Amino acid sequence: MSSPARPALAVDGAGLKIGGARILEDVRFEVAAGEMVGVIGPNGAGKTTLFNLISGVLRPTEGRIVLGGADVTGASIHARARAGLGRTFQTSSLFPQLSVLENVRLAAQARRGGSLSVLKFPRSADEATRVARENLAEVGLQDKAATAAGDLAHGDKRKVEIAMLLAADPSVILLDEPMAGVASGDVPSLSAIIRRMHRDRGCTVLMVEHHMDVVLGLVDRVAVMHHGKLLAIDTPDAVMANPTVQSAYLGEPV
Ligand SMILES: Nc1ncnc2c1ncn2[C@@H]1O[C@H](COP(=O)(O)OP(=O)(O)OP(=O)(O)O)[C@@H](O)[C@H]1O
């Protein structure tokens, strides 16, 4: 009998208490290698906190975070990045005065923490530039390489952030509201980039996103957070048909 494939990411009973406040409680799910899972839920449900626990910004007060079979609950943000975890943030993380190419090149050089230590075989400047150009082309921004990142439209900034993420070559990607602040006309091209990134790289993706139509059209499964708990995790159709989820979104007690 073959054993089931090891999940790329497991959140194993994770909880977070701050002072007297219980922010997250017994969150438990697995994401298979190559799967794309959306995380939805009303404001304050705990989605960003969950990402902070997975990426190492916060440590859970209960439970474990397991990345590719390794328990990383106590590992630093950088150790998780070296283990192949990449993350974008809700707010822009670009250096506005630097050119688009320079922003992506810095990410390429810091691949899995590489540039911080000569022992980790950092990419040479030429190699980093090549990787940066390749990833800029992947998000369709090769013509804006010389533009200052701060001068870009919001949608293009988001695309540069995805190019930066890809330049670091992660195997598990956390996207925190990739469509936040993006003009509605830019949403389809950004969605297409995410779909292509997932398909061509075979990476595992966990994505928080408020645009429900975007999430439902992209992901294999949806996780629904509510009041710091995982309400449901299932296919988009099953989640939308779930009466508990419907109550949560209508603001009724669940
Ligand atoms: N450091 C903290 N100290 C106290 N409470 C916190 C802390 N961080 C988050 N919270 C609270 O935890 C809850 C979950 O917050 P979180 O930002 O994770 O929600 P969210 O689902 O990402 O919301 P949004 O969709 O608005 O981004 C909120 O009630 C928030 O006020």
The ligand as a Tripos MOL2 file, in Angstrom:
@<TRIPOS>MOLECULE
LIG
   31    33     1     0     0
SMALL
NO_CHARGES

@<TRIPOS>ATOM
      1 N1         -0.9090   41.6980   18.2000 N.pl3     1 LIG1
      2 C1         -2.2240   41.6520   18.4280 C.ar      1 LIG1
      3 N2         -2.7010   41.9530   19.6600 N.ar      1 LIG1
      4 C2         -4.0290   41.9010   19.9100 C.ar      1 LIG1
      5 N3         -4.9440   41.5770   18.9830 N.ar      1 LIG1
      6 C3         -4.5200   41.2830   17.7560 C.ar      1 LIG1
      7 C4         -3.1460   41.2910   17.4060 C.ar      1 LIG1
      8 N4         -3.0270   40.9420   16.0930 N.ar      1 LIG1
      9 C5         -4.2810   40.7220   15.6540 C.ar      1 LIG1
     10 N5         -5.1710   40.9350   16.6390 N.ar      1 LIG1
     11 C6         -6.6210   40.7680   16.5400 C.3       1 LIG1
     12 O1         -6.8390   39.4750   16.0470 O.3       1 LIG1
     13 C7         -7.9540   39.4420   15.1670 C.3       1 LIG1
     14 C8         -7.5530   38.8570   13.8440 C.3       1 LIG1
     15 O2         -6.8000   39.8210   13.1190 O.3       1 LIG1
     16 P1         -6.2660   39.5430   11.6310 P.3       1 LIG1
     17 O3         -5.5610   40.7810   11.1850 O.co2     1 LIG1
     18 O4         -5.5040   38.2770   11.6100 O.co2     1 LIG1
     19 O5         -7.6260   39.3570   10.8330 O.3       1 LIG1
     20 P2         -7.8500   39.2880    9.2540 P.3       1 LIG1
     21 O6         -8.7780   38.1600    9.0140 O.co2     1 LIG1
     22 O7         -6.5630   39.2510    8.5330 O.co2     1 LIG1
     23 O8         -8.5890   40.6610    8.9820 O.3       1 LIG1
     24 P3         -8.5640   41.6090    7.6640 P.3       1 LIG1
     25 O9         -9.3910   40.8890    6.6390 O.co2     1 LIG1
     26 O10        -9.2440   42.8520    8.1440 O.co2     1 LIG1
     27 O11        -7.1420   41.8060    7.2480 O.co2     1 LIG1
     28 C9         -8.4810   40.8630   15.0890 C.3       1 LIG1
     29 O12        -9.5530   40.9810   15.9940 O.3       1 LIG1
     30 C10        -7.2850   41.6930   15.5270 C.3       1 LIG1
     31 O13        -7.7040   42.8890   16.1270 O.3       1 LIG1
@<TRIPOS>BOND
     1     1     2 1
     2     2     3 ar
     3     2     7 ar
     4     3     4 ar
     5     4     5 ar
     6     5     6 ar
     7     6     7 ar
     8     6    10 ar
     9     7     8 ar
    10     8     9 ar
    11     9    10 ar
    12    10    11 1
    13    11    12 1
    14    11    30 1
    15    12    13 1
    16    13    14 1
    17    13    28 1
    18    14    15 1
    19    15    16 1
    20    16    17 2
    21    16    18 1
    22    16    19 1
    23    19    20 1
    24    20    21 2
    25    20    22 1
    26    20    23 1
    27    23    24 1
    28    24    25 2
    29    24    26 1
    30    24    27 1
    31    28    29 1
    32    28    30 1
    33    30    31 1
@<TRIPOS>SUBSTRUCTURE
     1 LIG1         1 GROUP 0 **** ****
